[in-house]
Amino acid sequence: MKPTLYMNPVAEADVCKLRQAITEARGLLSDAAEKLSAVLANEAILVETPVEVEAAIDSAVEAIEAALRRLDSAVPAKKSSAAPPPGGPTRQQGQFLACIREYMMRNQAGVAPKVCRAWQQAVRDDFRDRFSPEHPVGPGMNEKIDLVDLQGRVAYKLKVSKNNTHFEFYRDIFKVAVHNHLHPDLPLTKLVFITPEAGALRLNSPYGCTVVHLATQFGIKVAIVGI
């Protein structure tokens, strides 16, 4: 079983913006091509137009048409459904995933814990007591989970750095398993592991897929979010 990989909300929004920009650019280029073509079709104007200018206009029309063809081939395909992919976050969970990229972009030269704390606080500000930051794995233990959705029973891990991603990934799966062993009445049913794209891709290995499959046998679904 391969871990679930999907596009984060910010990336999806960027694709929508790109699609809209391409549509607007096509409209502008089409209008320009029509006006230039109208000039070439007007014999009265062409009589007084130097041959060099006419050739330049004709070349411009051809260039615009070529650009339109390129834009047509570059339009991102629309998804057939707005529903999240199997194993991915719900729309509500995706609302705060978008906060992560913003904090990472602002703090690329900063320290990872600072980014994580800012993200945790942003989630608490928006969702209040639904989420528990630095959620303890068990009594008397120093191990904590970055963020826990108490209602959805979902654990979240934000791995800001792309280094040692596999170590943190396997460690957090084990944290959730230990938590569930100690809290059988309130088990966490899912782990969403958020990490830079490079780290997410490395986890999609035979070993990583096997670990994800074993996690499901303990009632833990795993989703990997590349940002």
Secondary structure, DSSP 8 states (H G I E B T S, - for coil): ---EEEE-HHHHHHHHHHHHHHHHHHHHHHHHHHHHHHHHH-HHHHHTS-HHHHHHHHHHHHHHHHHHHHHHHHS----S--S--TTS--HHHHHHHHHHHHHHHHTTTS-HHHHHHHHHHHHHHHHGGGEEEEEESSTT---EEEEEETTTTEEEEE--SSTTHHHHHHHHHHHHHHHHHH-TTS---EEEEEE-HHHHHHHSSHHHHHHHHHHHHTT-EEEEEE-
